[in-house]
Every structure is written in C-alpha cells, then in structure tokens.
Amino acid sequence: VRLVESGGGLVQPGGSLRLSCAASGFTFNQYPMNWIRLAPGKGLEWVSTISSVGANTYYADSVNGRFTASRDNTQNTLYLQMSSLKPEDTAMYFCAADDTPYRARWGTTDYTYRGQGTLVTVSS
C-alpha cells in the first residue's frame, strides 16, 4: 500500500486549497478513505471519511461546511477541497486507509495505512 499526498502550501486566511492523495498497491474502489491532520503542538485529529464509492462523507465539526472530500476511483485518487481556511487549520495533512474493505470508520485516527503527509500553512 502506498499513499502519497500533495497540494499543500501557504495560503492566506479565507483562502482555498485542494489536497490530493494518490493511492496504489490495493483495490482503491473497495476501501473507504480518510483524512487526518497533525497541528503543531497537538495530537492527531480526524478530519474526514469518504465511503468506498464516494456516496457518503463524514466530517469533523471543526471543518464541516468548509472542507469537502471526494474521490476519483478511475484515477485511484482522493481529494480534500478546503475553503474558508483559518490559521487553526495549519497542520500536516495525511490520507489514511484501513485494511478492511467497505468498512468505514470515522472519528478515529488509528488507521492501518497512512501517507507521509502534506503541509498546509494558513497565515497572512
């Protein structure tokens, strides 16, 4: 299993950014996918979960209404569209997956696989 995030960078408060996660080494369209983040000085935080075919999405209260998870199963790619960004969104963002197909778990951070992360900095 390989998960490679990209798309992070420096953005001003109120701005937008789209993260991507390229997946390989497993049957992507069978697995729910997740975003988690690690902010400076804090613990891992669950951000979002999307079901295997993208029909269902779940969000942490802190990002609900501002972030949108999506996936392209033809390209084995997961996305996180982030808008109305706040300084408190500054973090390393990781995509993550479990090793059980079709079983979505949200509100947790202990997924089996995780990428190396992409850094998002929200600052003026």
Disulfide bonds with the S-S distance in Angstrom:
Cys21-Cys95 2.00
